[in-house]
Amino acid sequence: MSSDEPALDAVTLEIIRNQLEGVAEEMGEVLITSAYSPNIKERRDCSTALFDADGRLVAQAEHIPVHLGAMPEAVATVLDHDPRPGDVFVLNDPFAGGTHLPDITMVSPISLTEDAADDEIVGYAVSRAHHADVGGMTPGSMPAGAREIHQEGLRLPPTRLVEGGEIDTDVRELILANVRNARERWADLRAQLAANERGGERLRSLLDEHGREQLLDAFDAVIDYSRERITSELAALPDGTWSASDALEGDGVTDADVPIEVSVTLDGGEATVDFTGTAEQVAGNLNAPLAVAKSAVYFVLRCVTDPEIPPNQGCYEPITVDVPSGTLLHPEPPAAVVGGNVETSQRVTDVTFAALADAAPEVVPAGGQGTMNNLTIGGRTDDEHGTGEFSYYETIGGGFGARPDNDGMDGVQVGMTNTLNTPVEALEAAYPLTVERYALRPDSGGAGRYRGGLGIERSVRLETSATVSLLTERRRIAPRGIAGGEDGATGENRIDGESVPAKTTREVAADTTVTVRTPGGGGHGDPTERDPALVERDRADEKTGIDEP
């Protein structure tokens, strides 16, 4: 902000901040309503945000935590490739700004005027969406046994899909030649293009309304405001160092536990989160890019401070994340990583919350389900659903950990994901699948003064032969209770009634039934202190005292 310009008054700043967040939200609505695949249209497995010309996050929609906290890495990588007005970059490379290969990111420079190729770039519109297939060794691109990233799908470093306002047809055809169900993939990519275009249109309208100087000053001001707020919140927590450890249940190649260790140091409004002692990178696909680990840490620290602080670059600046290179949370190529984004991120969330339980006991919950329960089913059809390939992907909700002053929530997405479920009607209309059971799991929440949330049971019958991949956790290490509360129930996977490993890929025949029973949340506080009226209500609602089928 120049010295001869008056500072933005608080009212104007609040108006512009809400307008910027409104742009990001509208981008998300365009993406969701324009997409074709149920994973984006119904489950909303996508995120949108605005960045300034320097690549700083200015505003985001309230979408997927693991997407949003990692987005700055993608924009920073694109900035190294000389973006120009009229370009749109596409990328998914986890070692060059991405998270895992199914998450495709688009980054579009926004210039002062729409058609001027040499105009000033004032910001970037960014969208990230989980595509139901990006190639690789199995349909759905979530193979449980992948040992290197090349098995997981098409890997895109920052690449111009659009240059000077025109789609590069060679790049488009290269992408579509390497994915299953190319028609659906292109429809979803076009939805991302539309979302980014809307972001550019709306930001230019704000430039017309407020003027260049005032809007760019507002970018600085909203980031400064969030930095001051979170610094103040961190300073209100006690200084000191707190540590915790946890483990993943194998890496998809072996069943050996994979340890994660963390130390969180709070010091006068700053936080340093150190993962020294965490396992070396593994042979399987649970390696998580550093951007994913950072995203999980940012999420936890926002939860234990004030989640109402405007989410932007300022929230991250007082936080340092230290991870040794070559480890589980900072792997080197060609490590497989598809499970790191969905499962390891959840464990980073769990262990960081556990470390802060004594520093912020009034806000830290008991352990949630700690997994996304990834279910992918893919194959070919030649029936009423049409002829061609299909890829169904879903993360399945479970129990939220009990809170210091309330029960945990039942059957919700926990931690680093924030998606909806696929409605039964939409799922059965789009895929050769039938949902046979979809219900809460009684007695799956840990007992406590406040009860952990219940897990879910979801059974899907296949109407055709297909490949089934499961990437799940908390099948033998239960979600933790806290302050005397009991642990939540572990999850379970079954194929035609047979218990199968937490991470598995199988070829199955038509009429096979796949059942996923998700974990419950841990309890909070001594169970003997629970209000008798709540105990009776749990029984009346059939949340406790009912045997599972």
Sequence and secondary structure as in RCSB ss.txt:
>XXXX:A:sequence
MSSDEPALDAVTLEIIRNQLEGVAEEMGEVLITSAYSPNIKERRDCSTALFDADGRLVAQAEHIPVHLGAMPEAV
ATVLDHDPRPGDVFVLNDPFAGGTHLPDITMVSPISLTEDAADDEIVGYAVSRAHHADVGGMTPGSMPAGAREIH
QEGLRLPPTRLVEGGEIDTDVRELILANVRNARERWADLRAQLAANERGGERLRSLLDEHGREQLLDAFDAVIDY
SRERITSELAALPDGTWSASDALEGDGVTDADVPIEVSVTLDGGEATVDFTGTAEQVAGNLNAPLAVAKSAVYFV
LRCVTDPEIPPNQGCYEPITVDVPSGTLLHPEPPAAVVGGNVETSQRVTDVTFAALADAAPEVVPAGGQGTMNNL
TIGGRTDDEHGTGEFSYYETIGGGFGARPDNDGMDGVQVGMTNTLNTPVEALEAAYPLTVERYALRPDSGGAGRY
RGGLGIERSVRLETSATVSLLTERRRIAPRGIAGGEDGATGENRIDGESVPAKTTREVAADTTVTVRTPGGGGHG
DPTERDPALVERDRADEKTGIDEP
>XXXX:A:secstr
  TTS    HHHHHHHHHHHHHHHHHHHHHHHHH  SHHHHTT  EEEEEEETTS EEEE S  HHHHTTHHHHH
HHHHTT   TT EEEE  TTTT SSTTEEEEEEEEESSSS TTS EEEEEEEEEE S   SSSTTS  TT  SGG
GS     SEEEEETTEE HHHHHHHHTTSSSHHHHHHHHHHHHHHHHHHHHHHHHHHHHH HHHHHHHHHHHHHH
HHHHHHHHHHHS  EEEEEEEEES  SS  S EEEEEEEEEETTEEEEE TT  B  SSS    HHHHHHHHHHH
HHHHS TTS  SHHHHTTEEEE  TTBTTB  TT   HHIIIIIHHHHHHHHHHHTTTTSTTT          EE
EEEEEEEETTEEEEEEEEEE  B    BTTB   SSB  TT       HHHHHHHSSEEEEEEEE TT S  SSB
     EEEEEEESS EEEEEE   SSS    BTT       EEEETTEE  SEEEEEE TT EEEEE      BS
 GGGS HHHHHHHHHTTSSS    
